[in-house]
Amino acid sequence: QVQLVESGGGLVQAGGSMRLSCAVSRLTFVNYHLGWFRQAPGKEREFLATILWSGVSTYYRDSVKGRFTISRDISKNAVYLQMNSLKPEDTAVYYCAAGTTWPNPSDYWGQGTQVTVSS
């Protein structure tokens, strides 16, 4: 069974940086795009960023462009989200996902990792 396990969440001050990792197992990256989503309390889950399975293209939500960077390492079966200039409104549970739909991969999900940005 496909597994995605996020790590790297925690508490950070506004303006700080954080890097999330997602370990992917039992999934061949070929033909599967990888993405990051988040869900804040009382809000719906929202798309943040996705990377084409080949790694040659990325796509971002407007509100995180220039601050967040998605990347993946096939040799490590991992996908990452580098987050800079964090704001309190970035506080949410962050999920990684994999799927065949571009730019919204959503066939498989991780359990999520909490990111809290203090003001």
FIDREN-261037 format. One record per atom (N, C-alpha, C): residue number from 1; atom name; x, y, z. Coordinates in steps of 0.1 Angstrom, whole numbers, padded with zeros to 4 digits. Atoms other than C-alpha are relative to their C-alpha. Example, Ala and Ser with C-alpha at 12.3 -4.5 7.8 and 13.67 -1.06 7.14 Angstrom:
residues 2
DOTI,pos,site,X,Y,Z
DOTI,1,N,0009,-0012,0000
DOTI,1,CA,0123,-0045,0078
DOTI,1,C,0009,0012,0000
DOTI,2,N,-0009,-0011,0000
DOTI,2,CA,0137,-0011,0071
DOTI,2,C,-0008,0011,0008
This chain:
residues 119
DOTI,pos,site,X,Y,Z
DOTI,1,N,0008,-0012,0000
DOTI,1,CA,0000,0000,0000
DOTI,1,C,0009,0012,0000
DOTI,2,N,-0007,-0013,0001
DOTI,2,CA,0012,0035,-0009
DOTI,2,C,0000,0007,0014
DOTI,3,N,-0001,-0008,-0012
DOTI,3,CA,0025,0055,0021
DOTI,3,C,0007,0013,-0002
DOTI,4,N,-0006,-0013,0000
DOTI,4,CA,0033,0091,0025
DOTI,4,C,0001,0005,0015
DOTI,5,N,-0002,-0004,-0014
DOTI,5,CA,0048,0103,0058
DOTI,5,C,0007,0014,0001
DOTI,6,N,-0005,-0013,-0001
DOTI,6,CA,0053,0140,0065
DOTI,6,C,0008,0001,0013
DOTI,7,N,-0008,-0004,-0012
DOTI,7,CA,0079,0154,0089
DOTI,7,C,0005,0014,-0002
DOTI,8,N,-0006,-0013,0000
DOTI,8,CA,0095,0187,0098
DOTI,8,C,-0008,0011,0005
DOTI,9,N,0008,-0011,-0005
DOTI,9,CA,0066,0206,0112
DOTI,9,C,0004,0004,0014
DOTI,10,N,-0003,-0005,-0014
DOTI,10,CA,0066,0225,0145
DOTI,10,C,-0003,0014,0001
DOTI,11,N,0003,-0014,-0003
DOTI,11,CA,0066,0260,0159
DOTI,11,C,0012,0009,-0006
DOTI,12,N,-0010,-0009,0006
DOTI,12,CA,0084,0289,0141
DOTI,12,C,-0006,0014,0002
DOTI,13,N,0004,-0014,-0001
DOTI,13,CA,0083,0327,0145
DOTI,13,C,-0003,0005,-0014
DOTI,14,N,0003,-0007,0012
DOTI,14,CA,0069,0349,0119
DOTI,14,C,0013,0005,-0007
DOTI,15,N,-0012,-0004,0007
DOTI,15,CA,0095,0356,0092
DOTI,15,C,0010,-0011,-0001
DOTI,16,N,-0009,0011,0000
DOTI,16,CA,0112,0324,0098
DOTI,16,C,-0002,-0010,-0011
DOTI,17,N,0001,0010,0011
DOTI,17,CA,0117,0293,0076
DOTI,17,C,-0001,-0014,0006
DOTI,18,N,0002,0014,-0004
DOTI,18,CA,0108,0257,0078
DOTI,18,C,0001,-0009,-0013
DOTI,19,N,0000,0009,0011
DOTI,19,CA,0114,0227,0056
DOTI,19,C,-0008,-0013,0003
DOTI,20,N,0007,0012,-0002
DOTI,20,CA,0089,0199,0054
DOTI,20,C,0005,-0011,-0010
DOTI,21,N,-0004,0011,0008
DOTI,21,CA,0097,0165,0041
DOTI,21,C,-0011,-0010,0000
DOTI,22,N,0010,0010,0001
DOTI,22,CA,0075,0137,0029
DOTI,22,C,0007,-0012,-0006
DOTI,23,N,-0006,0013,0005
DOTI,23,CA,0088,0101,0026
DOTI,23,C,-0011,-0008,-0007
DOTI,24,N,0010,0007,0008
DOTI,24,CA,0070,0082,-0001
DOTI,24,C,0005,-0014,-0002
DOTI,25,N,-0004,0014,0002
DOTI,25,CA,0070,0044,-0002
DOTI,25,C,-0011,-0007,-0008
DOTI,26,N,0009,0008,0008
DOTI,26,CA,0055,0018,-0025
DOTI,26,C,-0007,0008,-0011
DOTI,27,N,0005,-0007,0011
DOTI,27,CA,0050,0043,-0052
DOTI,27,C,0012,0004,-0010
DOTI,28,N,-0010,-0003,0010
DOTI,28,CA,0070,0047,-0084
DOTI,28,C,-0003,0014,-0005
DOTI,29,N,0003,-0014,0003
DOTI,29,CA,0074,0084,-0091
DOTI,29,C,-0004,0002,-0015
DOTI,30,N,0004,-0001,0014
DOTI,30,CA,0070,0079,-0129
DOTI,30,C,-0015,0001,-0001
DOTI,31,N,0014,-0003,0003
DOTI,31,CA,0036,0093,-0139
DOTI,31,C,-0008,0004,0013
DOTI,32,N,0007,-0005,-0012
DOTI,32,CA,0028,0104,-0103
DOTI,32,C,0005,0014,0003
DOTI,33,N,-0004,-0014,-0005
DOTI,33,CA,0029,0141,-0095
DOTI,33,C,-0001,0000,0015
DOTI,34,N,0000,-0002,-0014
DOTI,34,CA,0036,0152,-0060
DOTI,34,C,-0004,0014,0004
DOTI,35,N,0005,-0013,-0004
DOTI,35,CA,0020,0180,-0041
DOTI,35,C,-0001,0002,0015
DOTI,36,N,0002,-0004,-0014
DOTI,36,CA,0016,0199,-0009
DOTI,36,C,-0013,0007,0002
DOTI,37,N,0013,-0007,-0003
DOTI,37,CA,-0017,0210,0006
DOTI,37,C,0001,0004,0015
DOTI,38,N,0001,-0003,-0015
DOTI,38,CA,-0027,0225,0040
DOTI,38,C,-0015,0003,0003
DOTI,39,N,0014,-0003,-0005
DOTI,39,CA,-0058,0229,0061
DOTI,39,C,0002,0007,0014
DOTI,40,N,0000,-0008,-0012
DOTI,40,CA,-0062,0256,0087
DOTI,40,C,-0013,-0003,0008
DOTI,41,N,0012,0002,-0008
DOTI,41,CA,-0087,0253,0116
DOTI,41,C,-0012,0007,-0006
DOTI,42,N,0012,-0006,0005
DOTI,42,CA,-0122,0258,0103
DOTI,42,C,0000,0004,-0014
DOTI,43,N,-0001,-0002,0014
DOTI,43,CA,-0111,0260,0067
DOTI,43,C,0001,-0013,-0008
DOTI,44,N,-0002,0012,0008
DOTI,44,CA,-0111,0237,0038
DOTI,44,C,0015,-0002,-0004
DOTI,45,N,-0013,0003,0005
DOTI,45,CA,-0080,0220,0026
DOTI,45,C,0003,0007,-0013
DOTI,46,N,-0003,-0008,0012
DOTI,46,CA,-0062,0241,0000
DOTI,46,C,0013,-0005,-0006
DOTI,47,N,-0012,0003,0008
DOTI,47,CA,-0036,0234,-0027
DOTI,47,C,0010,0010,0002
DOTI,48,N,-0011,-0009,-0002
DOTI,48,CA,-0002,0249,-0022
DOTI,48,C,0010,-0001,-0012
DOTI,49,N,-0011,0001,0010
DOTI,49,CA,0023,0235,-0047
DOTI,49,C,0000,-0014,-0005
DOTI,50,N,-0001,0013,0005
DOTI,50,CA,0028,0206,-0070
DOTI,50,C,0012,-0001,-0010
DOTI,51,N,-0011,0002,0009
DOTI,51,CA,0057,0192,-0090
DOTI,51,C,-0003,-0012,-0009
DOTI,52,N,0002,0010,0010
DOTI,52,CA,0055,0172,-0122
DOTI,52,C,0009,-0012,0004
DOTI,53,N,-0008,0012,-0004
DOTI,53,CA,0067,0136,-0118
DOTI,53,C,0014,0000,-0005
DOTI,54,N,-0014,0000,0005
DOTI,54,CA,0097,0143,-0140
DOTI,54,C,0008,0011,0006
DOTI,55,N,-0008,-0010,-0007
DOTI,55,CA,0106,0173,-0119
DOTI,55,C,0002,0013,-0008
DOTI,56,N,-0003,-0011,0008
DOTI,56,CA,0107,0197,-0148
DOTI,56,C,-0009,0012,0001
DOTI,57,N,0010,-0011,-0001
DOTI,57,CA,0077,0218,-0139
DOTI,57,C,-0006,0000,0014
DOTI,58,N,0006,-0002,-0012
DOTI,58,CA,0062,0232,-0108
DOTI,58,C,-0012,0010,-0001
DOTI,59,N,0012,-0009,0000
DOTI,59,CA,0029,0250,-0100
DOTI,59,C,-0003,0004,0014
DOTI,60,N,0002,-0005,-0013
DOTI,60,CA,0021,0272,-0070
DOTI,60,C,-0013,0007,0001
DOTI,61,N,0011,-0009,-0003
DOTI,61,CA,-0008,0288,-0053
DOTI,61,C,0005,0014,0001
DOTI,62,N,-0005,-0013,0001
DOTI,62,CA,-0005,0325,-0058
DOTI,62,C,0005,0006,0014
DOTI,63,N,-0004,-0006,-0013
DOTI,63,CA,-0003,0333,-0021
DOTI,63,C,0013,-0005,0006
DOTI,64,N,-0012,0005,-0005
DOTI,64,CA,0028,0312,-0016
DOTI,64,C,0011,0001,-0010
DOTI,65,N,-0011,-0002,0010
DOTI,65,CA,0047,0320,-0048
DOTI,65,C,0011,0009,0005
DOTI,66,N,-0011,-0008,-0004
DOTI,66,CA,0081,0333,-0041
DOTI,66,C,0004,-0002,0014
DOTI,67,N,-0003,0003,-0014
DOTI,67,CA,0080,0321,-0005
DOTI,67,C,0002,-0015,0002
DOTI,68,N,-0001,0015,-0001
DOTI,68,CA,0075,0283,-0009
DOTI,68,C,0006,-0006,-0012
DOTI,69,N,-0006,0008,0011
DOTI,69,CA,0095,0259,-0030
DOTI,69,C,-0002,-0015,0002
DOTI,70,N,0002,0014,0000
DOTI,70,CA,0086,0224,-0038
DOTI,70,C,0011,-0007,-0008
DOTI,71,N,-0010,0008,0007
DOTI,71,CA,0112,0198,-0048
DOTI,71,C,-0001,-0014,0003
DOTI,72,N,0000,0014,-0003
DOTI,72,CA,0117,0161,-0050
DOTI,72,C,0013,-0006,-0003
DOTI,73,N,-0012,0007,0001
DOTI,73,CA,0145,0136,-0047
DOTI,73,C,-0004,-0015,-0003
DOTI,74,N,0004,0014,0003
DOTI,74,CA,0138,0104,-0066
DOTI,74,C,0008,-0010,0007
DOTI,75,N,-0009,0009,-0007
DOTI,75,CA,0168,0087,-0051
DOTI,75,C,-0004,-0003,0014
DOTI,76,N,0004,0002,-0014
DOTI,76,CA,0154,0092,-0017
DOTI,76,C,-0015,-0002,0002
DOTI,77,N,0015,0001,-0001
DOTI,77,CA,0117,0088,-0026
DOTI,77,C,-0006,0010,0009
DOTI,78,N,0005,-0011,-0009
DOTI,78,CA,0110,0121,-0010
DOTI,78,C,-0004,0013,-0008
DOTI,79,N,0004,-0013,0005
DOTI,79,CA,0093,0154,-0017
DOTI,79,C,0001,0010,0011
DOTI,80,N,-0003,-0010,-0010
DOTI,80,CA,0101,0186,0001
DOTI,80,C,-0008,0013,-0002
DOTI,81,N,0006,-0014,0001
DOTI,81,CA,0085,0220,0008
DOTI,81,C,0008,0009,0009
DOTI,82,N,-0007,-0010,-0007
DOTI,82,CA,0108,0248,0017
DOTI,82,C,-0009,0012,0002
DOTI,83,N,0008,-0011,-0003
DOTI,83,CA,0089,0276,0034
DOTI,83,C,0008,0011,0006
DOTI,84,N,-0007,-0011,-0005
DOTI,84,CA,0104,0310,0039
DOTI,84,C,-0010,0012,0002
DOTI,85,N,0008,-0012,-0003
DOTI,85,CA,0091,0343,0052
DOTI,85,C,-0014,-0004,0005
DOTI,86,N,0013,0005,-0005
DOTI,86,CA,0064,0325,0072
DOTI,86,C,-0008,0010,0007
DOTI,87,N,0010,-0009,-0006
DOTI,87,CA,0033,0343,0084
DOTI,87,C,-0009,-0008,0009
DOTI,88,N,0009,0007,-0009
DOTI,88,CA,0009,0335,0112
DOTI,88,C,-0012,-0007,-0008
DOTI,89,N,0010,0006,0008
DOTI,89,CA,-0017,0328,0085
DOTI,89,C,0004,-0012,-0007
DOTI,90,N,-0004,0012,0005
DOTI,90,CA,0004,0300,0073
DOTI,90,C,-0002,-0012,0010
DOTI,91,N,0003,0010,-0010
DOTI,91,CA,-0005,0281,0104
DOTI,91,C,-0010,-0010,-0004
DOTI,92,N,0009,0010,0005
DOTI,92,CA,-0021,0248,0094
DOTI,92,C,0006,-0014,0002
DOTI,93,N,-0005,0013,0002
DOTI,93,CA,-0018,0211,0091
DOTI,93,C,0004,-0002,-0015
DOTI,94,N,-0005,0001,0014
DOTI,94,CA,0003,0204,0060
DOTI,94,C,0001,-0015,-0004
DOTI,95,N,0001,0014,0005
DOTI,95,CA,-0002,0173,0039
DOTI,95,C,0008,-0001,-0014
DOTI,96,N,-0005,0003,0014
DOTI,96,CA,0017,0158,0010
DOTI,96,C,-0009,-0010,-0006
DOTI,97,N,0009,0008,0008
DOTI,97,CA,-0001,0140,-0017
DOTI,97,C,0007,-0004,-0013
DOTI,98,N,-0005,0005,0012
DOTI,98,CA,0006,0120,-0048
DOTI,98,C,-0012,-0004,-0009
DOTI,99,N,0011,0003,0009
DOTI,99,CA,-0016,0115,-0079
DOTI,99,C,0004,0002,-0014
DOTI,100,N,-0002,-0001,0014
DOTI,100,CA,-0019,0114,-0116
DOTI,100,C,-0007,0012,-0006
DOTI,101,N,0006,-0012,0005
DOTI,101,CA,-0039,0146,-0119
DOTI,101,C,0009,0012,0001
DOTI,102,N,-0008,-0013,0000
DOTI,102,CA,-0021,0178,-0128
DOTI,102,C,-0009,0012,-0001
DOTI,103,N,-0011,-0002,-0010
DOTI,103,CA,-0018,0202,-0111
DOTI,103,C,-0005,-0003,0014
DOTI,104,N,0006,0003,-0013
DOTI,104,CA,-0039,0188,-0083
DOTI,104,C,0000,-0015,0003
DOTI,105,N,-0001,0015,-0003
DOTI,105,CA,-0026,0153,-0073
DOTI,105,C,-0006,-0003,0013
DOTI,106,N,0007,0003,-0012
DOTI,106,CA,-0048,0137,-0048
DOTI,106,C,-0005,-0014,0001
DOTI,107,N,0004,0014,-0002
DOTI,107,CA,-0049,0100,-0051
DOTI,107,C,0004,-0006,0013
DOTI,108,N,-0005,0005,-0013
DOTI,108,CA,-0028,0093,-0020
DOTI,108,C,0004,0012,0009
DOTI,109,N,-0002,-0011,-0009
DOTI,109,CA,-0024,0114,0011
DOTI,109,C,0008,-0005,0012
DOTI,110,N,-0007,0002,-0012
DOTI,110,CA,-0001,0116,0041
DOTI,110,C,-0010,0003,0012
DOTI,111,N,0008,-0003,-0012
DOTI,111,CA,-0014,0120,0077
DOTI,111,C,0001,0015,0004
DOTI,112,N,-0001,-0014,-0003
DOTI,112,CA,-0002,0156,0079
DOTI,112,C,0010,0003,0011
DOTI,113,N,-0009,-0005,-0010
DOTI,113,CA,0022,0176,0100
DOTI,113,C,-0004,0014,0004
DOTI,114,N,0005,-0014,-0004
DOTI,114,CA,0013,0207,0121
DOTI,114,C,0011,0010,-0001
DOTI,115,N,-0009,-0012,0001
DOTI,115,CA,0030,0240,0113
DOTI,115,C,-0007,0011,0007
DOTI,116,N,0006,-0011,-0008
DOTI,116,CA,0024,0268,0138
DOTI,116,C,0010,0012,-0001
DOTI,117,N,-0008,-0012,0002
DOTI,117,CA,0037,0303,0130
DOTI,117,C,-0005,0011,0011
DOTI,118,N,0003,-0010,-0010
DOTI,118,CA,0038,0327,0160
DOTI,118,C,0003,0014,-0004
DOTI,119,N,-0002,-0014,0003
DOTI,119,CA,0035,0364,0157
DOTI,119,C,0009,0007,0009
